Amino acid sequence: MPRTLLLLALLGPWAAAAQVPAASELDARIEALRVAYQTPGVAVAVVQDGEVAYARGFGHRDLERRLPVTTETAFPVGSVTKAFTASLVGLYAHDGRLALTDRPARHLPALRFRTASMDELVTIEDLMVHESGIGNIDGAMVHFPDTTRQTLRIGRLAHLEPATAVRERLAYSNGGYALLGAVIEQISGRSWGDEVQDRLFAPLGMGRSGTSIDALSATANAAVGYGMVGGAPERLLYEDLHESSPGGAIHSTALDLARWVAMLLAHGQHDGDQILPADLVTRAFSIHSVWRPTYDPEAGELDLLAYGHGWFLDTFEGRFQVSHGGSVSGFTARVALLPSEGLGVVVLTNQHLSGLPNWVAETVYRHVLGLPPRETASFPVDVGEVAPIVRDSASVSFRDLNPESPPTHPLERYTGAYAHPGFGTFTVALRGGALYADFPTLSFALEHEQANVFRLRRTYEIHVNTPDFPVRFDLGVDGSVTGASIPFQAEPVTFARDLDGLRVERP
């Protein structure tokens, strides 16, 4: 029996009816793309008319041990997580436990935004569709992670500059989804992960899916992440998302996500049970925010990219498409649906910042719909390179101080604590004749660039989505070091030096 048919037979009755025609041809196209991208491993599942029509693993989940990818291999899926969190919020709205028009502070009384107008205007739905104005606060969450979603960050948001005015435009925000997770936990009295498990994973039979790095690390058939360094794949660390987990911490398998996709294409039904109300799915797949409306007068076409509740919305060859990608350290994923065709595709890879999931999904679409295929060479090989991986301090060498533009002070004058009410406190210490910046969970050497500008430099292995920011030490009128500025936001964020119990009033 061919491998694809054998797999379908083993999946059980709900997955055994549909089949992708000429599956071996699709196998060959996907494998050719994987090889062109030097992607270690890929898992693919295709749902058609309510059934798993195709499921296949390619390459290796672990290159060093030569362990193959299977359809049950667990991969972190990054922002594919957002649709699950948005579905929980939708369920709470359906149950009357919240309204999408609620102000978040109704459920999180300590929450204040930067401005009074944000306090008055931002709704739960604005957080879901990235129109709250919060924008990118990933620097705050990576370098100053909060271990809970209920306390610290909520008190700090009043001191973070918004990216836009409320509903001015779509400003993608993992921080907004962290707040949704906090709302879920406040209402339920349980963790976000437990709610995802009990209300979504369990009813769908997604028994190999989870919401934490600990659970992923304990999984026997888990993929190892890789990034391209000098044109070759290198192993990367898993990324712990801490408080921003509701925006990207789920790990899953191709077959588990196929169950999720089949339920969505069936208007929320699975095995006769209504997992999500049909109108909730319809609302999730509806346009609530527009990211890119671009008209091409020569082609007479509108390029529209919009956002629903945890989903991007656009078109493929004139067909309405619902999709979301995900990227975390060492992994890139994509889940894409053509609802009018009853077709959904899951693509999971263990390659950092890879365009491969997009092209595999398109290849599947064309194959299943009978559209002319694209040759492998026509797909751009877009894979982000990562900096050389620092495995231990012994492999790190530092440049000397820049003699043409030396620091204005002896190095010990830069030591001390630096605080910002929206981010937190880090300390600068002198160790072995070099400066180090110690954040709550991370430590970096400070390598001198010029004058009072240094750069965070890794001295041990850290996940690759930890930016190496420049740090500029600021001087007062008397020439003393008064603070340090780091470009965590659009404008550099200034940390004041040696201010215990810092209090800054919101304007």
C-alpha positions in Angstrom: 0.0 0.0 0.0 1.4 3.5 -0.9 2.6 5.5 2.2 0.0 8.2 1.9 -2.9 5.7 1.7 -1.5 3.7 4.5 -1.4 6.8 6.6 -5.0 7.7 5.8 -6.1 4.2 6.8 -4.4 4.6 10.1 -6.0 8.0 10.8 -9.5 6.7 11.4 -12.8 7.2 9.6 -12.9 11.0 9.8 -9.7 11.3 7.8 -10.0 8.5 5.3 -12.4 9.6 2.6 -10.7 12.3 0.5 -7.4 11.8 -1.3 -5.1 14.3 -3.1 -4.8 13.1 -6.8 -1.3 12.1 -7.9 0.1 12.4 -4.4 3.5 11.2 -5.5 3.8 14.3 -7.8 3.0 16.6 -4.9 5.6 14.7 -2.8 8.2 15.4 -5.4 7.4 19.1 -5.7 7.4 19.7 -1.9 10.7 17.7 -1.5 12.3 19.8 -4.3 11.3 23.0 -2.5 12.7 21.6 0.8 16.0 20.8 -0.9 16.2 24.2 -2.6 15.6 25.9 0.7 18.0 23.6 2.6 15.1 23.2 5.1 15.9 20.4 7.6 12.3 19.2 7.9 8.8 19.9 6.8 5.4 18.4 7.8 2.4 19.0 5.6 -1.3 18.1 6.0 -4.1 18.9 3.6 -7.8 19.0 4.5 -10.3 18.7 1.7 -14.1 18.5 2.1 -13.8 17.8 5.8 -11.2 15.0 5.5 -7.4 14.7 5.7 -6.6 14.2 2.1 -2.9 14.2 2.4 -0.3 14.1 5.2 3.4 13.7 4.9 6.7 14.4 6.6 9.8 15.4 4.7 13.5 15.5 5.8 14.6 15.5 9.4 13.3 16.8 12.7 16.9 16.4 14.1 19.8 16.6 11.6 22.5 15.5 14.0 20.6 12.3 15.0 19.1 11.8 11.5 15.6 11.5 13.0 12.9 11.9 10.4 9.9 14.3 10.4 6.6 12.5 10.6 3.0 13.9 10.6 3.1 13.5 14.4 6.3 15.6 14.9 5.7 18.6 17.2 6.8 22.0 15.9 6.4 25.4 17.6 3.9 27.3 15.4 4.5 30.9 16.5 1.7 33.3 15.7 -0.6 30.6 14.4 -1.4 30.6 18.1 -3.3 33.9 17.8 -6.3 32.2 16.2 -6.6 30.0 19.2 -6.5 32.9 21.6 -9.0 34.9 19.6 -11.3 31.8 19.5 -11.2 31.7 23.3 -12.1 35.3 23.5 -14.9 34.7 21.0 -16.2 31.8 23.2 -16.2 34.0 26.2 -18.2 36.6 24.3 -20.7 33.9 23.2 -21.0 32.8 26.8 -21.7 36.3 28.0 -18.5 36.5 30.1 -17.3 39.5 28.2 -18.2 41.7 25.2 -15.9 42.5 22.4 -16.7 46.2 23.0 -15.5 46.0 26.6 -12.6 48.1 27.7 -9.8 45.8 28.8 -9.7 47.5 32.2 -13.2 46.2 32.9 -11.5 42.9 33.4 -8.0 44.1 34.4 -8.7 47.0 36.8 -5.0 47.9 37.2 -4.6 48.4 33.4 -3.8 51.9 32.1 -2.5 52.8 28.7 -0.2 55.7 27.9 -3.0 58.2 27.3 -6.4 58.8 28.7 -7.9 58.5 25.2 -6.5 55.0 24.8 -8.1 54.1 28.2 -11.4 55.4 26.9 -11.3 54.0 23.3 -9.4 50.7 23.3 -11.6 47.6 23.2 -11.1 43.9 23.5 -11.7 43.6 19.7 -9.1 46.3 19.0 -6.5 44.1 20.8 -7.7 41.1 18.6 -7.3 43.0 15.3 -4.1 44.9 16.2 -5.7 48.4 16.2 -5.2 49.2 19.8 -2.2 51.4 19.0 0.1 49.4 21.3 2.2 48.1 18.4 5.5 46.3 18.9 6.6 46.1 22.5 8.5 42.9 21.9 11.8 44.4 23.2 10.1 45.0 26.6 8.8 41.4 26.7 12.1 39.8 25.6 14.5 41.7 27.7 12.2 42.3 30.7 9.8 39.4 30.7 7.0 39.2 33.1 6.4 35.7 34.6 2.7 36.4 34.9 0.2 38.2 32.6 -1.7 39.6 35.6 0.7 42.0 37.3 3.9 43.6 36.2 3.4 44.4 32.5 -0.1 45.8 33.1 1.4 48.3 35.5 4.0 49.3 33.0 1.9 49.9 29.9 1.1 53.4 31.0 4.8 54.3 30.4 5.2 52.7 26.9 4.8 55.0 23.9 2.0 53.8 21.5 2.9 53.0 17.9 -0.3 54.7 16.5 -3.5 56.3 17.6 -6.3 53.9 18.4 -7.7 52.5 15.1 -5.5 54.7 13.0 -4.0 51.7 11.3 -3.1 48.0 11.9 0.0 47.9 14.1 0.8 44.3 14.8 1.1 43.6 18.5 2.1 40.5 20.4 1.6 42.7 23.5 -2.1 43.1 22.6 -2.4 39.3 22.6 -0.6 39.1 25.9 -3.4 41.3 27.3 -6.0 39.1 25.8 -4.4 36.2 27.6 -4.5 38.2 30.9 -8.2 38.9 30.3 -8.9 35.2 29.7 -7.0 34.3 32.9 -8.8 36.9 35.0 -12.2 35.8 33.8 -11.6 32.0 34.0 -9.4 32.0 37.1 -7.2 29.5 35.2 -4.1 29.8 33.0 -4.4 30.7 29.4 -2.7 27.3 28.5 -5.2 25.3 30.5 -8.1 27.1 28.8 -6.6 26.3 25.4 -6.1 22.7 26.4 -9.6 22.1 27.8 -11.7 24.2 25.5 -10.0 23.7 22.1 -7.3 20.9 22.1 -9.2 18.3 24.1 -12.5 18.6 22.2 -10.7 18.3 18.9 -8.5 15.4 19.9 -5.3 17.5 19.6 -3.5 15.3 22.0 0.0 16.1 20.8 -0.3 19.9 21.1 0.8 22.1 24.0 1.4 25.6 25.1 4.8 25.6 26.9 8.5 25.0 26.2 8.5 22.5 29.1 5.8 20.5 27.4 7.6 20.6 24.1 10.9 19.6 25.6 9.2 16.6 27.2 7.7 15.5 23.8 9.5 12.4 22.4 8.8 13.4 18.7 9.7 17.1 18.8 11.6 19.0 16.1 14.9 20.7 16.7 15.0 24.3 15.4 17.6 25.5 12.8 18.8 28.7 11.3 21.0 29.4 8.3 24.5 30.5 9.3 26.9 31.1 6.4 24.6 29.1 4.0 24.3 26.1 6.2 21.7 25.1 8.9 22.8 25.4 12.6 20.8 24.2 15.6 19.0 26.9 17.6 17.5 27.1 21.0 13.8 27.0 21.7 12.2 30.4 22.4 10.3 30.9 25.7 7.7 33.6 25.1 6.9 34.1 28.8 4.0 36.6 29.1 3.4 36.8 25.3 2.6 33.1 25.1 -1.0 33.8 24.0 0.4 35.4 20.8 2.8 32.6 19.8 3.6 29.7 22.2 1.6 26.8 20.9 3.4 23.8 19.5 1.5 21.2 17.4 1.7 18.6 14.7 0.5 18.5 11.2 -2.3 16.1 12.0 -3.4 17.9 15.1 -3.7 21.2 13.2 -5.5 19.4 10.4 -8.3 18.7 13.0 -8.4 22.4 13.8 -8.6 23.3 10.2 -11.3 20.8 9.4 -13.4 22.1 12.3 -13.1 25.7 11.0 -14.0 24.7 7.5 -17.0 22.9 8.9 -18.3 26.1 10.5 -17.1 25.1 14.0 -18.3 21.5 14.0 -16.2 18.4 14.8 -17.6 14.8 15.0 -21.1 16.2 15.5 -20.1 18.6 18.2 -20.2 22.4 17.8 -16.8 23.3 19.1 -17.0 26.9 18.0 -20.4 28.7 17.2 -20.8 29.1 13.5 -21.2 32.9 13.8 -17.9 33.1 15.7 -16.1 31.4 12.8 -17.8 33.8 10.4 -16.8 36.8 12.4 -13.2 35.5 12.8 -13.0 35.2 9.0 -14.4 38.7 8.4 -12.4 41.9 7.8 -12.0 44.0 10.9 -8.8 45.8 10.0 -7.0 46.6 6.8 -3.2 46.4 6.6 -2.3 46.8 2.9 -4.9 48.2 0.4 -2.9 48.8 -2.8 -4.4 49.4 -6.3 -2.5 48.5 -9.4 -4.0 50.6 -12.2 -2.1 48.7 -15.0 -3.4 45.4 -13.9 -6.7 46.8 -12.7 -6.4 44.8 -9.5 -6.6 45.6 -5.8 -4.0 44.0 -3.5 -5.8 43.8 -0.2 -4.4 42.3 3.0 -6.7 42.5 6.0 -7.1 41.0 9.4 -9.9 39.2 11.1 -9.9 37.7 14.6 -6.4 36.1 14.6 -6.3 35.6 10.9 -5.0 37.4 7.8 -7.4 37.7 5.0 -6.6 38.1 1.3 -7.1 36.2 -2.0 -5.4 33.5 -3.9 -6.2 33.3 -7.7 -9.5 35.1 -7.0 -10.4 32.9 -4.1 -10.9 34.2 -0.6 -8.0 33.1 1.6 -7.8 32.9 5.4 -4.3 32.3 6.8 -1.7 33.0 9.4 2.0 32.4 9.6 4.2 32.0 12.6 7.9 32.4 13.3 9.8 31.7 16.5 13.5 30.8 17.0 14.3 28.0 14.6 10.8 27.5 13.2 8.4 28.9 10.6 4.8 27.7 10.1 1.7 28.5 8.0 -1.9 27.5 8.2 -4.0 28.5 5.2 -7.6 27.9 4.1 -9.7 28.5 1.0 -13.1 28.2 2.6 -15.0 28.3 -0.7 -13.1 25.3 -1.9 -13.3 23.4 1.4 -9.5 23.3 1.3 -7.0 23.9 4.1 -3.2 23.4 4.3 -0.9 23.1 7.3 2.9 23.5 6.7 5.4 23.2 9.6 9.1 23.7 9.3 12.1 23.7 11.6 13.8 26.6 9.7 14.1 30.1 11.0 12.6 32.9 9.0 11.8 30.7 6.1 9.5 31.6 3.1 9.1 27.9 2.4 5.7 27.4 4.1 4.2 30.0 1.8 5.4 28.3 -1.3 4.4 24.8 -0.1 0.9 26.1 0.6 0.7 27.6 -2.9 2.1 24.4 -4.4 -0.7 22.4 -2.6 -3.4 24.8 -3.7 -2.3 24.6 -7.4 -2.0 20.8 -7.3 -5.4 20.2 -5.6 -7.3 22.9 -7.7 -5.8 21.7 -11.0 -4.1 25.1 -11.6 -0.8 25.2 -13.6 2.1 24.4 -11.3 5.0 26.7 -10.7 8.5 25.3 -11.3 10.7 25.0 -8.2 13.1 27.5 -9.7 10.4 30.2 -9.9 10.0 30.4 -6.2 12.4 32.8 -4.5 14.7 31.2 -1.9 14.0 33.7 1.0 15.5 32.4 4.2 16.8 34.8 6.8 20.4 34.4 7.9 21.2 34.4 11.6 24.3 35.7 13.2 27.0 33.0 14.1 25.8 31.1 17.2 27.7 31.7 20.4 27.8 28.4 22.2 30.0 29.5 25.1 32.1 32.4 26.3 35.3 30.7 25.2 34.4 31.2 21.6 33.9 35.0 22.0 36.6 37.6 21.3 36.0 41.3 21.8 37.3 44.4 20.0 39.4 46.8 22.0 38.0 50.2 22.8 37.8 52.4 19.7 41.0 54.5 19.9 39.7 57.0 17.4 36.6 57.7 19.4 37.1 56.4 23.0 34.6 56.5 25.8 34.5 59.9 27.6 34.8 58.2 31.0 36.7 55.3 32.6 34.6 52.1 32.3 33.8 52.0 36.0 31.9 55.3 35.7 29.2 53.5 33.6 28.4 50.9 36.2 25.2 51.0 38.2 21.4 50.4 37.8 19.4 51.9 35.0 15.6 52.0 35.3 12.6 52.8 33.1 9.0 52.5 34.5 7.6 50.9 31.4 10.4 48.3 30.9 12.2 47.6 34.2 15.8 47.8 35.5 19.0 46.5 34.2 22.5 46.9 35.7 25.9 47.6 34.2 28.8 45.9 35.9 32.6 45.8 35.3 33.9 42.2 35.1 37.4 41.2 34.0 38.0 44.7 32.6 34.9 44.7 30.4 31.4 46.1 30.8 28.4 43.8 31.0 24.7 44.6 30.9 22.6 42.3 33.1 18.9 42.1 32.4 16.4 40.2 34.5 16.9 36.9 32.6 19.7 37.8 30.1 23.3 39.0 30.3 25.4 40.6 27.6 28.9 42.0 27.2 29.0 45.6 26.1 31.3 45.9 23.2 32.5 49.4 22.5 31.7 51.1 19.2 32.4 54.8 19.5 32.4 57.5 22.2 29.6 56.5 24.7 28.0 54.0 22.4 28.3 50.2 23.1 26.5 47.2 21.7 25.0 44.2 23.5 27.2 41.3 22.6 26.3 37.6 23.4 28.7 35.6 25.5 26.6 32.4 25.7 23.8 30.8 23.7 20.5 32.8 23.6 17.6 32.2 21.3 18.1 34.1 18.0 15.0 36.4 18.4 16.9 38.3 21.1 18.1 41.6 19.4 21.6 42.9 19.9 20.8 46.5 20.5 23.2 49.4 20.7 23.3 51.1 24.1 24.1 54.9 24.2 25.1 56.3 27.6 23.7 59.8 28.1 25.6 62.6 29.9 24.2 65.4 32.1 25.3 69.0 31.9 28.0 68.3 34.4 29.3 65.5 32.2 28.3 62.7 34.5 26.6 59.5 33.2 22.8 60.1 33.8 21.2 57.3 31.7 21.3 54.9 28.9 19.2 54.9 25.7 18.3 51.7 23.9 16.1 51.6 20.7 13.5 49.2 22.1 10.7 51.3 20.3 10.5 53.7 17.3 12.2 56.3 19.5 15.1 55.2 21.8 14.0 54.4 25.3 16.0 56.2 28.0 16.7 54.4 31.3 17.6 56.7 34.2 20.7 55.9 36.2 20.5 55.0 39.9 16.9 56.0 40.6 15.6 53.6 43.2 11.8 53.6 43.4 11.5 55.5 40.2 8.1 57.1 39.8 7.1 58.8 36.5 3.6 60.2 36.2 1.7 59.6 33.1 0.9 62.7 31.1 
